[in-house]
Amino acid sequence: MPSDRVLSQDEIDNLLDAVSSGEVGTEELKEEENEKEIEVYDFKRPNKLSKDQLRTLRMIYEGFGRLVSTEISTQLRTMVKIDVTSIEQLSYDEFIRSLPQPTVMGICDFHPFNGEFIIEINPKIALAIVERIFGGGDTSQNAEGREFTDIEEVVLKKINKHILNSFGEAWENVADLRPRLRELESNPQFTQIVPSNDMVILATFETQIGDTEGLINICIPYIVLEPLVSKLSAQYWFATSMSESKSENLSDLKKRLGRAKLQVEAMLGSTTVTINQLLNLNKGDVLRLDSKTEQDLVINVDGREKFRAKAGKKGSKVAVEITSEISEEDDWEEEDNE
């Protein structure tokens, strides 16, 4: 009996009665308790990824699901929900045999790495996308066995490209992927990107568009993913994510600050007048300022004294030429002199 199983009170009473009556010996119970659970290993389907690598892969695909949901929602102008449901390691032949026919299979390059992978969209979901784009309603009930027209395939190719953009973005903490769509296929039996017995990593996403539900599958052969396997660890993924996040935040902050507008004023001087003098000012009157012509002007940036400059002209326009910067020490010295 497995050690992690919790017995009910009736089972405990029956077991005690059996031991008391001699039907079950205590030695048998000890032997059963000492038995180790044996995990069946299928040599035809060897596990290529560790649990830690699978967890990292799930985090990547969860981010991918959120990105694709936003991207397709924008395209269709309706709510789209995409959640990762499972990540499996199986043979390529098992994956192909599990697909409906016809279906929508995007054959994609794993650029810049060698090899190809597949994005498979269930016909119900594919038809719902096409209908939404062309302004139709929910016709998913007619999707089974329906071939897609050339115009519909053009639409689906564009959707696949949006999905690939999100795919590359989701993987950016691991590698700089720039996947490209090569072609669309409808018959799984005619699609052979690796030998049938080769292992693949299959991510399945439960997708909902309006009232239509279906699956989206991403199948990456292990031989294609192998160059990145060493980077599929939570420690590496989080470390890269944090460092890139800091650099991106700093770069983004610099760009935002660079676009900020500031008010710059060249102060020719100042003077004080009475209310009566102000009311009696006429065209041609002269106000005497407290600065001299040979004296440097003060440049204010958003009300704060920042530079000294000389007045002049550039072409037909009045201009100033900055001669020096006013430091905080200069401000303190002027305040002390006052």
Phi and psi in degrees as GROMACS dihedral restraints (atoms count N, CA, C in turn):
[ dihedral_restraints ]
;  ai    aj    ak    al  type     phi  dphi    fc
    3     4     5     6     1   -59.2    20    10
    4     5     6     7     1   140.1    20    10
    6     7     8     9     1   -70.5    20    10
    7     8     9    10     1   -19.4    20    10
    9    10    11    12     1   -92.0    20    10
   10    11    12    13     1     4.1    20    10
   12    13    14    15     1   -86.5    20    10
   13    14    15    16     1   135.7    20    10
   15    16    17    18     1   -95.7    20    10
   16    17    18    19     1   123.1    20    10
   18    19    20    21     1   -85.8    20    10
   19    20    21    22     1   145.1    20    10
   21    22    23    24     1   -77.6    20    10
   22    23    24    25     1   168.3    20    10
   24    25    26    27     1   -64.6    20    10
   25    26    27    28     1   -37.4    20    10
   27    28    29    30     1   -63.8    20    10
   28    29    30    31     1   -40.9    20    10
   30    31    32    33     1   -66.0    20    10
   31    32    33    34     1   -38.0    20    10
   33    34    35    36     1   -64.5    20    10
   34    35    36    37     1   -43.9    20    10
   36    37    38    39     1   -63.3    20    10
   37    38    39    40     1   -43.0    20    10
   39    40    41    42     1   -64.1    20    10
   40    41    42    43     1   -37.4    20    10
   42    43    44    45     1   -68.1    20    10
   43    44    45    46     1   -41.3    20    10
   45    46    47    48     1   -64.7    20    10
   46    47    48    49     1   -40.2    20    10
   48    49    50    51     1   -63.8    20    10
   49    50    51    52     1   -39.5    20    10
   51    52    53    54     1   -67.3    20    10
   52    53    54    55     1   -38.4    20    10
   54    55    56    57     1   -68.3    20    10
   55    56    57    58     1   -40.7    20    10
   57    58    59    60     1   -64.7    20    10
   58    59    60    61     1   -38.1    20    10
   60    61    62    63     1   -82.2    20    10
   61    62    63    64     1    -9.2    20    10
   63    64    65    66     1    89.2    20    10
   64    65    66    67     1     2.3    20    10
   66    67    68    69     1   -67.3    20    10
   67    68    69    70     1   -33.2    20    10
   69    70    71    72     1  -124.1    20    10
   70    71    72    73     1   127.1    20    10
   72    73    74    75     1   -87.6    20    10
   73    74    75    76     1   151.4    20    10
   75    76    77    78     1   -66.5    20    10
   76    77    78    79     1   -30.1    20    10
   78    79    80    81     1   -65.1    20    10
   79    80    81    82     1   -38.5    20    10
   81    82    83    84     1   -62.6    20    10
   82    83    84    85     1   -40.1    20    10
   84    85    86    87     1   -64.3    20    10
   85    86    87    88     1   -39.2    20    10
   87    88    89    90     1   -65.6    20    10
   88    89    90    91     1   -43.1    20    10
   90    91    92    93     1   -62.4    20    10
   91    92    93    94     1   -41.3    20    10
   93    94    95    96     1   -66.2    20    10
   94    95    96    97     1   -36.7    20    10
   96    97    98    99     1   -68.9    20    10
   97    98    99   100     1   -34.9    20    10
   99   100   101   102     1   -81.3    20    10
  100   101   102   103     1    -9.8    20    10
  102   103   104   105     1   -65.9    20    10
  103   104   105   106     1   133.6    20    10
  105   106   107   108     1   -89.8    20    10
  106   107   108   109     1   140.1    20    10
  108   109   110   111     1   -71.9    20    10
  109   110   111   112     1   133.3    20    10
  111   112   113   114     1  -105.5    20    10
  112   113   114   115     1   126.7    20    10
  114   115   116   117     1   -92.8    20    10
  115   116   117   118     1   126.4    20    10
  117   118   119   120     1   -72.2    20    10
  118   119   120   121     1   130.5    20    10
  120   121   122   123     1  -114.7    20    10
  121   122   123   124     1   122.1    20    10
  123   124   125   126     1   -97.5    20    10
  124   125   126   127     1   111.7    20    10
  126   127   128   129     1   -69.7    20    10
  127   128   129   130     1   -18.1    20    10
  129   130   131   132     1   -78.5    20    10
  130   131   132   133     1   -21.4    20    10
  132   133   134   135     1  -129.3    20    10
  133   134   135   136     1    66.3    20    10
  135   136   137   138     1   -69.3    20    10
  136   137   138   139     1   139.5    20    10
  138   139   140   141     1   -75.7    20    10
  139   140   141   142     1   121.9    20    10
  141   142   143   144     1   -90.9    20    10
  142   143   144   145     1   -29.1    20    10
  144   145   146   147     1  -109.5    20    10
  145   146   147   148     1   142.8    20    10
  147   148   149   150     1   -78.1    20    10
  148   149   150   151     1   170.1    20    10
  150   151   152   153     1   -62.7    20    10
  151   152   153   154     1   -37.6    20    10
  153   154   155   156     1   -64.8    20    10
  154   155   156   157     1   -41.2    20    10
  156   157   158   159     1   -67.0    20    10
  157   158   159   160     1   -36.9    20    10
  159   160   161   162     1   -66.5    20    10
  160   161   162   163     1   -37.1    20    10
  162   163   164   165     1   -63.9    20    10
  163   164   165   166     1   -42.8    20    10
  165   166   167   168     1   -63.0    20    10
  166   167   168   169     1   -41.9    20    10
  168   169   170   171     1   -62.1    20    10
  169   170   171   172     1   -38.0    20    10
  171   172   173   174     1   -65.1    20    10
  172   173   174   175     1   -41.1    20    10
  174   175   176   177     1   -61.2    20    10
  175   176   177   178     1   -40.9    20    10
  177   178   179   180     1   -62.6    20    10
  178   179   180   181     1   -45.8    20    10
  180   181   182   183     1   -72.5    20    10
  181   182   183   184     1   -28.2    20    10
  183   184   185   186     1   -65.1    20    10
  184   185   186   187     1   -42.1    20    10
  186   187   188   189     1   -63.6    20    10
  187   188   189   190     1   -39.8    20    10
  189   190   191   192     1   -60.8    20    10
  190   191   192   193     1   -42.4    20    10
  192   193   194   195     1   -60.6    20    10
  193   194   195   196     1   -40.9    20    10
  195   196   197   198     1   -66.4    20    10
  196   197   198   199     1   -41.5    20    10
  198   199   200   201     1   -65.3    20    10
  199   200   201   202     1   -43.9    20    10
  201   202   203   204     1   -66.9    20    10
  202   203   204   205     1   -39.1    20    10
  204   205   206   207     1   -56.7    20    10
  205   206   207   208     1   -46.4    20    10
  207   208   209   210     1   -65.7    20    10
  208   209   210   211     1   -44.2    20    10
  210   211   212   213     1   -62.8    20    10
  211   212   213   214     1   -49.3    20    10
  213   214   215   216     1   -72.2    20    10
  214   215   216   217     1   -34.5    20    10
  216   217   218   219     1   -58.4    20    10
  217   218   219   220     1   -40.1    20    10
  219   220   221   222     1   -64.6    20    10
  220   221   222   223     1   -41.5    20    10
  222   223   224   225     1   -68.7    20    10
  223   224   225   226     1   -40.1    20    10
  225   226   227   228     1   -92.6    20    10
  226   227   228   229     1   -13.3    20    10
  228   229   230   231     1    56.3    20    10
  229   230   231   232     1    42.6    20    10
  231   232   233   234     1  -151.7    20    10
  232   233   234   235     1   163.7    20    10
  234   235   236   237     1   -71.7    20    10
  235   236   237   238     1   128.5    20    10
  237   238   239   240     1  -125.7    20    10
  238   239   240   241     1   132.1    20    10
  240   241   242   243     1  -122.2    20    10
  241   242   243   244     1   123.9    20    10
  243   244   245   246     1  -131.7    20    10
  244   245   246   247     1   116.0    20    10
  246   247   248   249     1  -125.9    20    10
  247   248   249   250     1   137.0    20    10
  249   250   251   252     1   -73.7    20    10
  250   251   252   253     1   129.8    20    10
  252   253   254   255     1  -106.3    20    10
  253   254   255   256     1   -33.8    20    10
  255   256   257   258     1  -158.6    20    10
  256   257   258   259     1   153.8    20    10
  258   259   260   261     1  -130.0    20    10
  259   260   261   262     1   116.6    20    10
  261   262   263   264     1  -120.5    20    10
  262   263   264   265     1   155.7    20    10
  264   265   266   267     1  -114.1    20    10
  265   266   267   268     1   113.9    20    10
  267   268   269   270     1  -148.1    20    10
  268   269   270   271     1   175.3    20    10
  270   271   272   273     1   -80.0    20    10
  271   272   273   274     1   156.5    20    10
  273   274   275   276     1   -63.0    20    10
  274   275   276   277     1   -35.0    20    10
  276   277   278   279     1   -64.2    20    10
  277   278   279   280     1   -39.6    20    10
  279   280   281   282     1   -64.7    20    10
  280   281   282   283     1   -38.6    20    10
  282   283   284   285     1   -63.7    20    10
  283   284   285   286     1   -47.1    20    10
  285   286   287   288     1   -62.6    20    10
  286   287   288   289     1   -41.9    20    10
  288   289   290   291     1   -69.9    20    10
  289   290   291   292     1   -17.2    20    10
  291   292   293   294     1   -85.8    20    10
  292   293   294   295     1    -6.4    20    10
  294   295   296   297     1   -90.8    20    10
  295   296   297   298     1   147.8    20    10
  297   298   299   300     1   -74.6    20    10
  298   299   300   301     1   164.9    20    10
  300   301   302   303     1  -136.2    20    10
  301   302   303   304     1   123.1    20    10
  303   304   305   306     1   -79.2    20    10
  304   305   306   307     1   164.9    20    10
  306   307   308   309     1  -144.6    20    10
  307   308   309   310     1  -175.7    20    10
  309   310   311   312     1  -114.6    20    10
  310   311   312   313     1   108.8    20    10
  312   313   314   315     1  -117.5    20    10
  313   314   315   316     1   115.0    20    10
  315   316   317   318     1   -92.6    20    10
  316   317   318   319     1   117.0    20    10
  318   319   320   321     1   -89.1    20    10
  319   320   321   322     1   118.9    20    10
  321   322   323   324     1  -123.3    20    10
  322   323   324   325     1   146.1    20    10
  324   325   326   327     1   -79.9    20    10
  325   326   327   328     1   139.1    20    10
  327   328   329   330     1   -90.1    20    10
  328   329   330   331     1    48.6    20    10
  330   331   332   333     1   -64.2    20    10
  331   332   333   334     1   137.9    20    10
  333   334   335   336     1   -88.2    20    10
  334   335   336   337     1     6.8    20    10
  336   337   338   339     1   -86.8    20    10
  337   338   339   340     1   161.8    20    10
  339   340   341   342     1   -77.2    20    10
  340   341   342   343     1   151.0    20    10
  342   343   344   345     1   106.6    20    10
  343   344   345   346     1   174.9    20    10
  345   346   347   348     1  -130.0    20    10
  346   347   348   349     1   157.8    20    10
  348   349   350   351     1  -138.9    20    10
  349   350   351   352     1   171.4    20    10
  351   352   353   354     1  -123.6    20    10
  352   353   354   355     1   135.1    20    10
  354   355   356   357     1  -111.5    20    10
  355   356   357   358     1   113.3    20    10
  357   358   359   360     1  -108.5    20    10
  358   359   360   361     1   125.6    20    10
  360   361   362   363     1  -111.3    20    10
  361   362   363   364     1   124.5    20    10
  363   364   365   366     1   -57.1    20    10
  364   365   366   367     1   139.2    20    10
  366   367   368   369     1   -53.2    20    10
  367   368   369   370     1   -34.8    20    10
  369   370   371   372     1   -61.6    20    10
  370   371   372   373     1   -46.3    20    10
  372   373   374   375     1   -67.5    20    10
  373   374   375   376     1   -42.7    20    10
  375   376   377   378     1   -60.4    20    10
  376   377   378   379     1   -44.1    20    10
  378   379   380   381     1   -67.8    20    10
  379   380   381   382     1   -37.4    20    10
  381   382   383   384     1   -62.6    20    10
  382   383   384   385     1   -38.4    20    10
  384   385   386   387     1   -64.2    20    10
  385   386   387   388     1   -47.7    20    10
  387   388   389   390     1   -60.8    20    10
  388   389   390   391     1   -45.8    20    10
  390   391   392   393     1   -63.4    20    10
  391   392   393   394     1   -39.9    20    10
  393   394   395   396     1   -65.4    20    10
  394   395   396   397     1   -42.6    20    10
  396   397   398   399     1   -64.0    20    10
  397   398   399   400     1   -36.9    20    10
  399   400   401   402     1   -89.4    20    10
  400   401   402   403     1     9.1    20    10
  402   403   404   405     1    82.8    20    10
  403   404   405   406     1    14.9    20    10
  405   406   407   408     1   -85.9    20    10
  406   407   408   409     1  -176.0    20    10
  408   409   410   411     1  -104.4    20    10
  409   410   411   412     1  -154.1    20    10
  411   412   413   414     1   -86.6    20    10
  412   413   414   415     1   107.8    20    10
  414   415   416   417     1  -120.4    20    10
  415   416   417   418     1    26.7    20    10
  417   418   419   420     1   -61.7    20    10
  418   419   420   421     1   -23.7    20    10
  420   421   422   423     1   -67.7    20    10
  421   422   423   424     1   -18.4    20    10
  423   424   425   426     1   -98.2    20    10
  424   425   426   427     1    11.1    20    10
  426   427   428   429     1   -77.2    20    10
  427   428   429   430     1   -28.6    20    10
  429   430   431   432     1   -64.0    20    10
  430   431   432   433     1   121.8    20    10
  432   433   434   435     1    75.7    20    10
  433   434   435   436     1     8.1    20    10
  435   436   437   438     1   -88.8    20    10
  436   437   438   439     1   128.3    20    10
  438   439   440   441     1   -82.0    20    10
  439   440   441   442     1   148.0    20    10
  441   442   443   444     1   -93.9    20    10
  442   443   444   445     1   140.7    20    10
  444   445   446   447     1   -77.7    20    10
  445   446   447   448     1   170.9    20    10
  447   448   449   450     1   -62.5    20    10
  448   449   450   451     1   -39.9    20    10
  450   451   452   453     1   -65.8    20    10
  451   452   453   454     1   -40.9    20    10
  453   454   455   456     1   -65.4    20    10
  454   455   456   457     1   -35.5    20    10
  456   457   458   459     1   -66.1    20    10
  457   458   459   460     1   -35.3    20    10
  459   460   461   462     1   -61.5    20    10
  460   461   462   463     1   -43.0    20    10
  462   463   464   465     1   -62.8    20    10
  463   464   465   466     1   -44.2    20    10
  465   466   467   468     1   -66.9    20    10
  466   467   468   469     1   -31.7    20    10
  468   469   470   471     1   -64.6    20    10
  469   470   471   472     1   -40.5    20    10
  471   472   473   474     1   -65.0    20    10
  472   473   474   475     1   -40.7    20    10
  474   475   476   477     1   -63.4    20    10
  475   476   477   478     1   -40.6    20    10
  477   478   479   480     1   -60.9    20    10
  478   479   480   481     1   -37.6    20    10
  480   481   482   483     1   -66.8    20    10
  481   482   483   484     1   -37.4    20    10
  483   484   485   486     1   -64.6    20    10
  484   485   486   487     1   -39.7    20    10
  486   487   488   489     1   -63.4    20    10
  487   488   489   490     1   -41.0    20    10
  489   490   491   492     1   -66.1    20    10
  490   491   492   493     1   -34.8    20    10
  492   493   494   495     1   -61.3    20    10
  493   494   495   496     1   -43.6    20    10
  495   496   497   498     1   -67.7    20    10
  496   497   498   499     1   -34.6    20    10
  498   499   500   501     1   -62.2    20    10
  499   500   501   502     1   -47.0    20    10
  501   502   503   504     1   -63.4    20    10
  502   503   504   505     1   -37.8    20    10
  504   505   506   507     1   -67.3    20    10
  505   506   507   508     1   -37.0    20    10
  507   508   509   510     1   -67.5    20    10
  508   509   510   511     1   -28.7    20    10
  510   511   512   513     1   -93.6    20    10
  511   512   513   514     1     3.7    20    10
  513   514   515   516     1   -63.4    20    10
  514   515   516   517     1   -23.7    20    10
  516   517   518   519     1   -77.7    20    10
  517   518   519   520     1   -13.2    20    10
  519   520   521   522     1  -105.8    20    10
  520   521   522   523     1   -46.0    20    10
  522   523   524   525     1  -157.9    20    10
  523   524   525   526     1   157.6    20    10
  525   526   527   528     1   -87.3    20    10
  526   527   528   529     1    83.3    20    10
  528   529   530   531     1   -89.8    20    10
  529   530   531   532     1   137.8    20    10
  531   532   533   534     1  -130.6    20    10
  532   533   534   535     1    68.3    20    10
  534   535   536   537     1   -64.9    20    10
  535   536   537   538     1   147.1    20    10
  537   538   539   540     1  -130.5    20    10
  538   539   540   541     1   141.3    20    10
  540   541   542   543     1   -79.3    20    10
  541   542   543   544     1   125.9    20    10
  543   544   545   546     1   -93.2    20    10
  544   545   546   547     1   -48.3    20    10
  546   547   548   549     1  -164.0    20    10
  547   548   549   550     1   164.3    20    10
  549   550   551   552     1  -107.6    20    10
  550   551   552   553     1   135.8    20    10
  552   553   554   555     1  -124.2    20    10
  553   554   555   556     1   150.1    20    10
  555   556   557   558     1  -112.5    20    10
  556   557   558   559     1   -20.2    20    10
  558   559   560   561     1  -107.2    20    10
  559   560   561   562     1   110.6    20    10
  561   562   563   564     1   -59.2    20    10
  562   563   564   565     1   -30.6    20    10
  564   565   566   567     1   -68.3    20    10
  565   566   567   568     1   -21.5    20    10
  567   568   569   570     1   -94.7    20    10
  568   569   570   571     1     5.0    20    10
  570   571   572   573     1  -109.8    20    10
  571   572   573   574     1   109.9    20    10
  573   574   575   576     1  -131.8    20    10
  574   575   576   577     1    91.3    20    10
  576   577   578   579     1   -91.9    20    10
  577   578   579   580     1   -20.3    20    10
  579   580   581   582     1  -145.2    20    10
  580   581   582   583     1   164.0    20    10
  582   583   584   585     1   -57.0    20    10
  583   584   585   586     1   152.2    20    10
  585   586   587   588     1   -58.3    20    10
  586   587   588   589     1   -35.1    20    10
  588   589   590   591     1   -85.9    20    10
  589   590   591   592     1    -5.3    20    10
  591   592   593   594     1   -67.5    20    10
  592   593   594   595     1   144.1    20    10
  594   595   596   597     1   -79.9    20    10
  595   596   597   598     1   143.0    20    10
  597   598   599   600     1  -129.3    20    10
  598   599   600   601     1   157.8    20    10
  600   601   602   603     1  -106.6    20    10
  601   602   603   604     1   113.5    20    10
  603   604   605   606     1  -107.8    20    10
  604   605   606   607     1   120.0    20    10
  606   607   608   609     1  -105.9    20    10
  607   608   609   610     1   126.9    20    10
  609   610   611   612     1  -112.4    20    10
  610   611   612   613     1   131.7    20    10
  612   613   614   615     1  -118.9    20    10
  613   614   615   616     1   127.9    20    10
  615   616   617   618     1   -82.4    20    10
  616   617   618   619     1   122.6    20    10
  618   619   620   621     1  -120.3    20    10
  619   620   621   622     1   136.5    20    10
  621   622   623   624     1  -131.9    20    10
  622   623   624   625     1   121.9    20    10
  624   625   626   627     1  -122.4    20    10
  625   626   627   628     1   106.5    20    10
  627   628   629   630     1    64.2    20    10
  628   629   630   631     1  -123.0    20    10
  630   631   632   633     1   -94.8    20    10
  631   632   633   634     1     0.5    20    10
  633   634   635   636     1   -93.8    20    10
  634   635   636   637     1   131.1    20    10
  636   637   638   639     1  -122.6    20    10
  637   638   639   640     1   144.6    20    10
  639   640   641   642     1  -171.9    20    10
  640   641   642   643     1  -170.3    20    10
  642   643   644   645     1  -119.0    20    10
  643   644   645   646     1   148.1    20    10
  645   646   647   648     1  -120.9    20    10
  646   647   648   649     1   129.4    20    10
  648   649   650   651     1  -115.3    20    10
  649   650   651   652     1   139.9    20    10
  651   652   653   654     1  -120.1    20    10
  652   653   654   655     1   116.8    20    10
  654   655   656   657     1  -113.4    20    10
  655   656   657   658     1   113.8    20    10
  657   658   659   660     1  -116.6    20    10
  658   659   660   661     1   116.7    20    10
  660   661   662   663     1   -59.0    20    10
  661   662   663   664     1   142.9    20    10
  663   664   665   666     1   -60.6    20    10
  664   665   666   667     1   -36.8    20    10
  666   667   668   669     1   -63.2    20    10
  667   668   669   670     1   -28.1    20    10
  669   670   671   672     1   -78.6    20    10
  670   671   672   673     1   -38.6    20    10
  672   673   674   675     1   -79.8    20    10
  673   674   675   676     1   -16.0    20    10
  675   676   677   678     1   -52.7    20    10
  676   677   678   679     1   -41.2    20    10
  678   679   680   681     1   -60.5    20    10
  679   680   681   682     1   -18.9    20    10
  681   682   683   684     1  -105.5    20    10
  682   683   684   685     1    -3.0    20    10
  684   685   686   687     1   -60.2    20    10
  685   686   687   688     1   -39.8    20    10
  687   688   689   690     1   -63.8    20    10
  688   689   690   691     1   -22.1    20    10
  690   691   692   693     1   -91.3    20    10
  691   692   693   694     1    -4.1    20    10
  693   694   695   696     1   -86.5    20    10
  694   695   696   697     1    59.2    20    10
  696   697   698   699     1  -125.0    20    10
  697   698   699   700     1   145.9    20    10
  699   700   701   702     1   -60.0    20    10
  700   701   702   703     1   -38.0    20    10
  702   703   704   705     1   -63.6    20    10
  703   704   705   706     1   -47.4    20    10
  705   706   707   708     1   -64.5    20    10
  706   707   708   709     1   -43.1    20    10
  708   709   710   711     1   -63.9    20    10
  709   710   711   712     1   -45.3    20    10
  711   712   713   714     1   -69.3    20    10
  712   713   714   715     1   -38.8    20    10
  714   715   716   717     1   -63.4    20    10
  715   716   717   718     1   -44.2    20    10
  717   718   719   720     1   -66.3    20    10
  718   719   720   721     1   -40.3    20    10
  720   721   722   723     1   -61.6    20    10
  721   722   723   724     1   -43.5    20    10
  723   724   725   726     1   -67.7    20    10
  724   725   726   727     1   -44.8    20    10
  726   727   728   729     1   -65.7    20    10
  727   728   729   730     1   -42.6    20    10
  729   730   731   732     1   -68.9    20    10
  730   731   732   733     1   -34.5    20    10
  732   733   734   735     1   -64.5    20    10
  733   734   735   736     1   -41.2    20    10
  735   736   737   738     1   -65.4    20    10
  736   737   738   739     1   -46.0    20    10
  738   739   740   741     1   -65.6    20    10
  739   740   741   742     1   -39.5    20    10
  741   742   743   744     1   -65.9    20    10
  742   743   744   745     1   -40.4    20    10
  744   745   746   747     1   -63.5    20    10
  745   746   747   748     1   -41.6    20    10
  747   748   749   750     1   -65.9    20    10
  748   749   750   751     1   -44.3    20    10
  750   751   752   753     1   -63.7    20    10
  751   752   753   754     1   -42.2    20    10
  753   754   755   756     1   -65.3    20    10
  754   755   756   757     1   -38.7    20    10
  756   757   758   759     1   -64.4    20    10
  757   758   759   760     1   -40.8    20    10
  759   760   761   762     1   -63.4    20    10
  760   761   762   763     1   -41.2    20    10
  762   763   764   765     1   -64.4    20    10
  763   764   765   766     1   -42.4    20    10
  765   766   767   768     1   -65.8    20    10
  766   767   768   769     1   -42.2    20    10
  768   769   770   771     1   -66.0    20    10
  769   770   771   772     1   -35.1    20    10
  771   772   773   774     1   -63.7    20    10
  772   773   774   775     1   -25.9    20    10
  774   775   776   777     1   -91.4    20    10
  775   776   777   778     1    -3.3    20    10
  777   778   779   780     1   -71.4    20    10
  778   779   780   781     1   139.1    20    10
  780   781   782   783     1   -98.0    20    10
  781   782   783   784     1   135.4    20    10
  783   784   785   786     1  -123.3    20    10
  784   785   786   787     1   146.1    20    10
  786   787   788   789     1   -89.9    20    10
  787   788   789   790     1   123.4    20    10
  789   790   791   792     1  -113.9    20    10
  790   791   792   793     1   128.8    20    10
  792   793   794   795     1  -128.2    20    10
  793   794   795   796     1   136.4    20    10
  795   796   797   798     1   -99.6    20    10
  796   797   798   799     1   114.5    20    10
  798   799   800   801     1   -89.3    20    10
  799   800   801   802     1   107.1    20    10
  801   802   803   804     1   -72.1    20    10
  802   803   804   805     1   -24.2    20    10
  804   805   806   807     1   153.9    20    10
  805   806   807   808     1  -174.8    20    10
  807   808   809   810     1  -146.4    20    10
  808   809   810   811     1   163.0    20    10
  810   811   812   813     1  -154.3    20    10
  811   812   813   814     1   170.7    20    10
  813   814   815   816     1  -124.3    20    10
  814   815   816   817     1   129.5    20    10
  816   817   818   819     1  -130.6    20    10
  817   818   819   820     1   159.4    20    10
  819   820   821   822     1   -85.1    20    10
  820   821   822   823     1   165.5    20    10
  822   823   824   825     1   -59.8    20    10
  823   824   825   826     1   -40.6    20    10
  825   826   827   828     1   -63.6    20    10
  826   827   828   829     1   -43.2    20    10
  828   829   830   831     1   -63.0    20    10
  829   830   831   832     1   -40.0    20    10
  831   832   833   834     1   -63.3    20    10
  832   833   834   835     1   -41.2    20    10
  834   835   836   837     1   -69.9    20    10
  835   836   837   838     1   -25.8    20    10
  837   838   839   840     1   -95.6    20    10
  838   839   840   841     1     5.6    20    10
  840   841   842   843     1   -67.9    20    10
  841   842   843   844     1   136.9    20    10
  843   844   845   846     1  -128.7    20    10
  844   845   846   847     1   167.9    20    10
  846   847   848   849     1   -61.1    20    10
  847   848   849   850     1   130.9    20    10
  849   850   851   852     1    99.0    20    10
  850   851   852   853     1   -13.7    20    10
  852   853   854   855     1   -67.4    20    10
  853   854   855   856     1   151.1    20    10
  855   856   857   858     1  -115.6    20    10
  856   857   858   859     1   132.6    20    10
  858   859   860   861     1  -105.2    20    10
  859   860   861   862     1   128.8    20    10
  861   862   863   864     1   -86.8    20    10
  862   863   864   865     1   122.1    20    10
  864   865   866   867     1   -90.5    20    10
  865   866   867   868     1   165.5    20    10
  867   868   869   870     1   -89.2    20    10
  868   869   870   871     1     9.8    20    10
  870   871   872   873     1  -116.9    20    10
  871   872   873   874     1   156.9    20    10
  873   874   875   876     1   -97.7    20    10
  874   875   876   877     1   158.3    20    10
  876   877   878   879     1   -63.4    20    10
  877   878   879   880     1   -34.4    20    10
  879   880   881   882     1   -84.9    20    10
  880   881   882   883     1    -2.7    20    10
  882   883   884   885     1   -82.6    20    10
  883   884   885   886     1   144.6    20    10
  885   886   887   888     1   -65.0    20    10
  886   887   888   889     1   142.8    20    10
  888   889   890   891     1   -83.6    20    10
  889   890   891   892     1   159.0    20    10
  891   892   893   894     1  -105.2    20    10
  892   893   894   895     1   130.2    20    10
  894   895   896   897     1  -100.0    20    10
  895   896   897   898     1   119.6    20    10
  897   898   899   900     1   -96.8    20    10
  898   899   900   901     1   133.6    20    10
  900   901   902   903     1  -115.0    20    10
  901   902   903   904     1   110.9    20    10
  903   904   905   906     1    52.2    20    10
  904   905   906   907     1    43.6    20    10
  906   907   908   909     1    82.6    20    10
  907   908   909   910     1     0.8    20    10
  909   910   911   912     1  -113.7    20    10
  910   911   912   913     1   130.7    20    10
  912   913   914   915     1   -65.0    20    10
  913   914   915   916     1   121.6    20    10
  915   916   917   918     1  -123.9    20    10
  916   917   918   919     1   -38.6    20    10
  918   919   920   921     1  -135.9    20    10
  919   920   921   922     1   161.5    20    10
  921   922   923   924     1  -109.8    20    10
  922   923   924   925     1   146.8    20    10
  924   925   926   927     1  -150.7    20    10
  925   926   927   928     1   163.7    20    10
  927   928   929   930     1  -105.3    20    10
  928   929   930   931     1   138.2    20    10
  930   931   932   933     1   -79.5    20    10
  931   932   933   934     1   149.0    20    10
  933   934   935   936     1  -174.7    20    10
  934   935   936   937     1  -161.9    20    10
  936   937   938   939     1  -134.1    20    10
  937   938   939   940     1   147.7    20    10
  939   940   941   942     1  -128.1    20    10
  940   941   942   943     1   108.2    20    10
  942   943   944   945     1    68.1    20    10
  943   944   945   946     1  -126.1    20    10
  945   946   947   948     1   -98.0    20    10
  946   947   948   949     1     6.3    20    10
  948   949   950   951     1  -110.8    20    10
  949   950   951   952     1   146.8    20    10
  951   952   953   954     1   -71.8    20    10
  952   953   954   955     1   138.3    20    10
  954   955   956   957     1  -146.6    20    10
  955   956   957   958     1   169.2    20    10
  957   958   959   960     1  -130.4    20    10
  958   959   960   961     1   149.1    20    10
  960   961   962   963     1  -114.9    20    10
  961   962   963   964     1   119.8    20    10
  963   964   965   966     1   -70.0    20    10
  964   965   966   967     1   128.7    20    10
  966   967   968   969     1  -106.0    20    10
  967   968   969   970     1   -29.9    20    10
  969   970   971   972     1  -161.2    20    10
  970   971   972   973     1   167.0    20    10
  972   973   974   975     1  -103.7    20    10
  973   974   975   976     1   138.9    20    10
  975   976   977   978     1   -88.6    20    10
  976   977   978   979     1   115.5    20    10
  978   979   980   981     1   -88.2    20    10
  979   980   981   982     1   169.1    20    10
  981   982   983   984     1   -64.0    20    10
  982   983   984   985     1   -32.1    20    10
  984   985   986   987     1   -63.9    20    10
  985   986   987   988     1   -38.2    20    10
  987   988   989   990     1   -62.2    20    10
  988   989   990   991     1   -40.9    20    10
  990   991   992   993     1   -60.7    20    10
  991   992   993   994     1   -43.0    20    10
  993   994   995   996     1   -64.5    20    10
  994   995   996   997     1   -40.2    20    10
  996   997   998   999     1   -64.5    20    10
  997   998   999  1000     1   -41.4    20    10
  999  1000  1001  1002     1   -64.2    20    10
 1000  1001  1002  1003     1   -38.7    20    10
 1002  1003  1004  1005     1   -65.1    20    10
 1003  1004  1005  1006     1   -39.0    20    10
 1005  1006  1007  1008     1   -65.4    20    10
 1006  1007  1008  1009     1   -40.0    20    10
 1008  1009  1010  1011     1   -66.1    20    10
 1009  1010  1011  1012     1   -34.6    20    10
